[in-house]
Amino acid sequence: MPEASTGVALNTVEVRFTGGMLALNRLLMTLQNKRMPVAGFTLGRDGGGLRATIVLDCPPESALRYTALISALADVTEAGPAETIEIALVETSADWRTVAEQSGVQAREDGKLVVASGGPEKMDDFLATLGEDVEDVVRLGPVARPEGGV
Amino acid sequence: MCEALLDEGVEHLFGYPGGAIMPFYDALPDYPLRHVLTRHEQAAAHAADGYARATGRVGVCVATSGPGATNLVTGLATAQMDSVPLVAITGQVGRPALGKDSFQETNVMGMTLPFTKHSFLVEDPDELYPTMRRAFEIARSGRPGPVLIDVPKDVQFAACNDNGYRRLKEVPSPVESPGLERAAMLLRSAKRPLILAGHGVTLGGAEMELRLLAERTGIPVVTTLLGISAFPDDHPLYLGWPGMHGQASVNRAIDRSDLLFAVGMRFDDRITGAAHKFAPNAKVIHIDIDPSELGKVIKPTISIAADAKAAMHSILGHLDDVPEGEGCARWREELGRSQEPERRRKESARDEYGPIQVMEAIKRAAGPNLRLVTDVGQHQMWAAQFFEFTKANSHITSGGLGTMGFALPAAMGVAFAYPEDPVWVIAGDGGIQMNLQELATIRDFGLNIKVAVLNNGYLGMVRQWQQFFHNRRYSETSITGPDYEQLTASYGLAGKTVREGDDVEAAVRWAQEQDGCTFLDFHIDPEANVYPMIPSGMSVNEMIEEDRA
């Protein structure tokens, strides 16, 4: 059984690794094998290697233990806690500026689209508040927030 | 590949050739490496495992692609669960044939991902030598484990060089942390402390530090199943081992203790039973080299991610002023009294034909240098309960995976490592049949392995569970076997059958005195049970101590 979902404590771990598909396979197998409570998984390029942003839904001390486990994989060059953001591209007729301010996400207009960014929970709140006024939405992430913010 | 093995100091490798590993085998005779041709790849993996456990060095096994590689799987999983350093080399179909469902192609890397510490598919010949060396580093560093190297046949044929390989500096683990000093303070103030030592003590070569710590503080020592022989059984501070079939008094001691100093162990469910009821009165100091083990099952008061030897050495430094062995006198007296009934039961059982009498006879015949390799099941528990291990690392068994069929091939590894020491296998009549073909390997190499089968005509432990928890519905646990005397004779080995009324002592002495492998088939009570027993997932309060049938 995976660790019981807490529903409140999302911990993000950013993992950089080399070794391509074989290493990715090993990472995924480790997540599954150790029944880690993965609530999100995003993969991207990172120089010559890969970077995975893993959102774990568990108490912080469990996330630390899981991070230690991931760090021990020989392909992993770096693994540690990270702050994450999601990006949403939204088409809406609603008063998105007010909703964004209330939800704590950053948002700006780009042509017909609203480009919003913020933590996963804030983004959930933002989109839920917009509700049926959302005509179309594309969500990207979660990804680790680059140092210095966006 | 052979040069990398030599550069790693490898002397023995255990394997079985086949199409995709032929270039390696073609080169092998030109190198001073002793290859042991087993009769099955699973046995090769277990033999390498036994060699590694006995020596602390990396064991090496070799197989071809496809079925050769898949046959290694159980051995790799066994090594992974017990943190045994192993390098498995598999041949693979040539690079142009990869991914095309070629003859004997299988994705052994994918297959073994969950139970290897790491694995490599070598696609660049120039990476072959450094990969081999790196595999050994990974296998033995930190928490040891098995590493697989899958080498396509054309890569084996290709010319390669060492690619400027330089051995990585192994960074010693940090030995000082505030936790160590706090741990020492807790050890000073505890009234009913216990040291719970696991396999990590043996793997880390920390037997002396464990002994010094126990003797300095006067704290009694218990071990896990794999920790047995990390501390001498005849030491006055040794209590025994806890868990599902551990001594009742040890389980109760843990239940009563106010401090558990757990070192080099991982709180396996066979130790804890119901984790939330385990050691309910104790603060827990947990030391393990693998930080991901800390807090996994039991939430420790103090957790220290460190090598067992370094950590205990450091803690001893914080206990310099403690008068030697004066601590915990009342607690030790109390524990001593609690063990009296078990001692009496053991004494009285010595006169009855059965497992205890067999163990006692082997102990006497083999002497203090005995290295015992057990299989998995009832006999494994009896051996752990009734042998007295005074020599460090003299008890070898498959703990985490519980692999039936482990003992005979693992004993081959032990016998190659220590040809002068008496090596005994104790197995059940189920497990022994799983790798019985290795008698041929044992004969070919003249290995001096003595085998004692406790033959009850059942898969005994499963039958015991059926008796307790399934109303004696013995579904598919009755098992037959060959006439072992005739079988061993057909292999050119000597064997005897021993039944109730026969002279156990004489049979064991005979076996010990023969040159080479001998095989004793002890027919024992089909319904003999292992006691005590804590049913799976329960606590010491639900322990079954005697036959209630």
Chai-1 contact restraints between the chains, C-beta under 6 A:
chainA,res_idxA,chainB,res_idxB,connection_type,confidence,min_distance_angstrom,max_distance_angstrom,comment,restraint_id
A,R26,B,L113,contact,1.0,0.0,6.0,A-B,restraint_1
A,M29,B,L113,contact,1.0,0.0,6.0,A-B,restraint_2
A,M29,B,P114,contact,1.0,0.0,6.0,A-B,restraint_3
A,N33,B,P114,contact,1.0,0.0,6.0,A-B,restraint_4
A,R65,B,S292,contact,1.0,0.0,6.0,A-B,restraint_5
A,R65,B,G295,contact,1.0,0.0,6.0,A-B,restraint_6
A,A68,B,P291,contact,1.0,0.0,6.0,A-B,restraint_7
A,A68,B,S292,contact,1.0,0.0,6.0,A-B,restraint_8
A,L69,B,S292,contact,1.0,0.0,6.0,A-B,restraint_9
A,A74,B,H118,contact,1.0,0.0,6.0,A-B,restraint_10
A,A74,B,I138,contact,1.0,0.0,6.0,A-B,restraint_11
